[in-house]
Amino acid sequence: MRYLKTLALGAVMVAGSTLSIQAQELHFIMCGGEIRDADQTVVDAFTAANPGVTVNIEAVPWGTCQDKSLTLASAGDPPSIAYMGSRTLRQLANNDLIVPAQISDETRGAYQPGILNTVTVEGTEWGYPRAFSTKALFINCGLVEQAGLQCVAPRTWDGMYNMAKAINDNTDAAGVGIAGKDFDNTMHQFLNYLYSNGGVVIDPVTGENKLNSSNTRETLAFYEKLISVAQEGPTAWERSQLKDLYNDGKIGMYIDGPWGRGQHNANIKEITVPVPAGPQGGNGTLLITDSIAVFKGSGHEELAHKLAGMLTTGESQYALDTEWGLTPIFDYAKLGFENPYYEGDDYWQVFVRGIGIGGPEPLVEEFKGLQSAFTNMIQGIILGEGSVDELVEIAAQELDDAL
């Protein structure tokens, strides 16, 4: 297979360029709580190419992983390398805890539009992009038809709401799943709607806080409307749990990434469509990456860069994208791949078309402050703890503190 042959060749090249190495262990923190086959294959090739080097991969759940990496680095005992959300890079870089990435020219030219922006702070790339996703709306056609409607893609927020209300009023299911738990994907879900309404969080040129806008107000007001046709108690649910409600036929629709198709029950008749357009926007989506960061002060920076480079070649990325079901991080045709998995597939085109029209996950100094600003705003509207205007103004002030 091309992947294995190329990876083996890359391993030989790395071995040829490696100086004598004696008994070094790289501590690799892997956020997400699991080690995927595509990652393990590369790590095995890397250690085979570097005698005396071992890689200790520590898989840590998302809820604690990023804090653990930051805490270890701040205490002077950094991991050598970590796979984590790109949103952490600004904080790590500003605190001199990581070193800039060393992305090859070939790799740089093949990334999909906007990918490198997710790891760039003031012109410097601080991470190697490793996993990428756009989002779409999954709709259970069985419930739509049971509610008396034709199952076609809603083009606007009004169309989406009307479909969700029909499901809510005429079936035993709620119309839509809303994430409102104190977790980062509560913010992520909201950003899909905000970017579909032409909204901006941080001006990409000036760095100005743009959250306090009519776009955000309209988006939050739409959330308030959706809550009336959503599952009970949205503040108890995060995005991954909405999948379970969807599989159980308890919600008619929800937003998720391209891996959704492989996680849904085979007996669900569904369509996958772009996030509907808000009054001031078009079909938008959140562009989000996880990336590999090389930490400063581990004593293994050179080796860590080599491992990061092997993990992010076209072949390695293709293996991960297809195993995990991710939006393609590269334009694989540019890298010579024939018939990439997403070409000629209407399902994948929903996610690929979103790449050029999406908005980024904001990079801020305090990503927890960013998350908190959004979560407080969203939970506030869910629980009726303030008006749209009040909650947006408060969130914008909290975002100022995170910048």
N, C-alpha and C positions, 0 to 999 in steps of 0.2 A: 504493500500500500504506500501511496506517495507520502502520507504523513509520517509513517514510521521510518521510511528511508531517509527523508529529509531530516527528521529529528536525529537519527543516528549519525548522519553527516555533520549536523551541527554539534553533536557531542564530541566527535573527533576533532573538529576545529577548535572547540573550547579546550579540549585536552592538550592540543598542540600549542596553545597560547598560554597555558597555565604554568606558572613557575612551580618549583618543588613545594608541595603543600604537606604539612604534617598535622594530622589529628586535630582538625578544626571542626567545630560543630556550629552550624547555623541554626538559630532559633527562629522558626517561621510560624508566626501567628496567623491562623486562617479563620477569619470571621465567617460565621454561618453554621458552625457546629458539625461540619462534615468535610471530608477530603474527597473530592471528585476524582474519577479515574483519569481525566485529562490532566489534572494537576500532578497526580502521583506518577504518571508516566514520565512527565518532564523531570520531576525531581529524581526519579530513578536514573534517568539518562544523565542528569547532571552529576550525581554522585559517582556513577560509573566512569565519567570522564575526568573526575577529580579525585584520585586516590587519596585516602586519608581524610576526606571531607565527608561529614554526615550532615543530614538535615533533619532536625527534630521539628516535625509539623505538629503544632498544637491547635486543634480545632476548638474554637470557643463560640458559643451562641452569640447572635447579634446583640442581644440585650446587654451583655457585659464586655464584649470583645474590644470595642473601641476604647472604652474606659481603661481596660487592662493595658492595652498597648501604650496609651498616653501616660498612665501611672508608672509603668516600668521605665519608660524613657525619661520621665521627669525625675525619677529616683536615681538615675545614673546606671540603670541596668536594662538598656533597651533591647528589644528583639533585634535580630539582624535584619529582618524583612517581615512585612506584614501585608496581608490582603485585607482591605478595609474600605469603607465608604469614602469616595473622593471628597465628600464634604468636610472631612477631617484635615485635609491637607494644608489649608491656610493656617489653622491653629498650630499644627505641627511645625510648619515652615517658619512662622513668625516667632516661635519659641526655640528655633535653632535645634530641633530634635530630629530632623530628617535632612537628607542631602538631595540635590536636584537629580532628576531622572536623566538617563543617557539613552535617549530614543534614537535609533538609527534612522538615516535619511530614507531608506526604503520603507521602513515601517511607517514613518511620519506621513509619507505621501499617500499611503493606502487607507488611512483612517477615514471613516465616514465624516461628513460635515459636522462640525461642532464638538466632536469627541475630545479633541485636545483642549478645548476651552474648559472642560470639566476638571482638568488637572493643572490649569495654568493660573498662577498668581503673579500679577504685574510682570508678565512676559516670561516668567520662568516656569517650566514644567516640573512639578514636584512629585508626580506619580506616573507609573506605567499603566494606562487604562487596560483593564483585564476583562470586565464584564459590563455589558451595555444593554439597556432596555428602553423601549418606548411602550406606550400603553394604548389600550383600546377598550371598547365597551362590549362585554359579552351579554347576550340576551337569550333567555330561554324561550324559544318559539312556542313550545307546548303551552306554557302559561299565557303567552300573548294571545294565542288562538283560543285558549279556554276563556280568556277575558273578552272575546268577541272581536279582536282586531287582526289585521293582516300583519304578519311578521316581516316588516321592512325596516331598514335603518332610519331612525329619527335623525333629521338633519339639523335640528335646532334644539335648544334647551326646552322650549315649549313642547316640541314633539316628544322629547324624552319624558318630560313630566307627565304628559297626557297618557303615554303608554304605561308608565309606572303606576299612575293613579287607577287606570283601568284594571291592571293586575291586582292592585291592592284592594279595590272595591269589589271585584267579581270572582276572585279565587281565594284560596286559603293562604296564599303567599303574600309577603310584603312586596311592594313594587320594586324597590332598589336597596342595595346594600351600601351603607355608609360607614366608613371607618372613623371612629372618634376616640380611640384609646390613647393613652399617654405614651405614644410610640412614634418613631419618625415617619412611618408610612401614613399616618393621619395627615401630616403636612404634604406628603407626596401626592396623596389622593386629591387634596384640594388644589394643588398646583396644576394638575391635569385640567381642571375646570377653569382655573385662572388663566392659563395660557390659551384656552379655547375662547376666552373673552378678551384677548388682546392685552392681557395684563403683564406687568413687569414687576419684579421684586427689587432688583438692584440694577441700576443703569450700567450696562457693560462698558461704557466709555468713561463716565465720570465717577462711578462707584456710589452714586447718590441713591438713597433709600426712596423707592418709588411705590411702596406698598399702599400708602394712603392715597387711593385713587378711586375714581368712579368704577373702574374695572373690578377692583377688589370688592367694593361695596355691592355691585351687582352679583358677583360670584357668591358672596356670603349670603345675600338675600335669596339666591337660588338654593343654596344649602338649606336655609331655613324652610323653604318650600318643599324640598325633597324629604326633609325629616318627617313630614306628615304622611309620607307614603313609604317610609323606610322600616327596617326591622326594629323591634323594640330595643331600647337601651343602646344606641350606637356607641356611647362612650365605653362600653365593655368590649368592643370589637376592634381588631386590627385587620388589615387587608387580607392576610393569609387565612384568617378565620372566616372571612366572607365566602371564600371558596367552598367551605364546608356547608354553609347555608345554601349556597347555589346548588351544590350537588344533592342536597336533601330536598330541593324544590321549595325552599322557604323564602327565597328572594327571586325576583324575576330578572334582575340584571345587576352587574357590578363591573368596575374597572379593574383590569389586571394586565400583566405582561404576556408575551407570546407563549410562555410556558403553560399558560392556562389550559390550552386545548388538551395537552397531555395529562392534565390533572383532573379533568372533568369526567363524570360518568359517561360511558359510551352511549347510554340510552337517552341522553339529553339531546333533543333537537335544538340546535342553537345557530345563531349568526354572530359574527364578530365584526364590529363596525367601528369607524373612527369616533372619538369622543365628539358629541354634537357641538355645534357652534353656539357661542353665547351672542348676546346682542351686539357686542363690539368686536367680535373676532371670527375666526374660522375653526376648522378642526385642529385643535392643538393637542399637545402631549408633553409630558415631562421627559426630558432627556437626562438620564441618570446613569452614572458609571460607578463601579467599584474599581479600585486600582491597587497596585502594588507599590508600597513605599519602602525605601531603603533608609534605615535609621542610622543616625550619626552616633559614633562612639562605641559601636559594638566590636570594632576591630576587624570586621569582616566585610567592609563596604565594597571592596572590589569583587569579592565572590558573590555578594548579594546582587550587585549590578548584573553579573553574568547570569545568575539564576533568573533574575527578572527579565533579562533579555530573551532567554530561552523560553520562558513562560509566555512571552508576548510575540513570538514569531507568528507569521500567517498560519502555519500548520498547527501550532499549539492552540491558537485562538479558534481556528476552525473546528478543532476537536472539542473545545469547551463549548462553543456556541451551539454545535449540533447536539452534544450530550445534554446540555442544560435547557436547550430551547430558547436561546437568546436572540434578540435583534442583532443582525450582523454588525460587528464592531468595525470591520474592514469592508471596503469594496473589493470583494475577493476576486472579481474578474481582473482587477489591476494587478493582482498577484499571480495571475495565470491559472486560477482554478476554473475548471470547466464545469458548467451546469451547477453553480452554487445552489444550496438547498432551498433558498428563498425565491429563486427565479421561477416564473411560470406557476406560482402557487398564490391564488387569490388571498388566502388567509395571511400569508407572510407579507403580501404587498400592503395590507392595512398597516402593518407595523413599520415597514420600510419607508412608505410614503410619509410617515410622521417625522422622519429624521430631519428633513429640511425645514419643517414648520414648527418644531418644538421649542421649548424653553428649558434652560438649565436648572439644575439644583443649585441654589445660591451658595457661593463659597464665602464664608464669613470667619471672623476670628473666633467667635464662640458659637459652634454649631449647636450646642445644647440650648443656648439662648435663642437661636433662630427657631429651633424645633419648639421651644416653649412658647414663643410669640404666636406661632401658628396654632399650636394645640390649645392655648388659652382662648384664642379667638373662636376656634371651631367649637370647642366644648361650651363656650359661653353662649353661642347661638343655639346649640343643641339643648342646653339646659335652661334657656330663657333668662340668662343672667345679664343681659344688656341689649341695647339696640344695635342694629348693624353699624350705624355711624360711630357709636361709642366704642364698640369692640374693634373696629378697624383702626380708629385713632390710637387706642391703647396698644394694639399689636405693632403699629408703626413706631411708636415710642420705644417699645421693647426691642424691636429690631435695631433701632439706633444704638442700643447698648451692646448688641451682639456684633456690630460692624467694627 
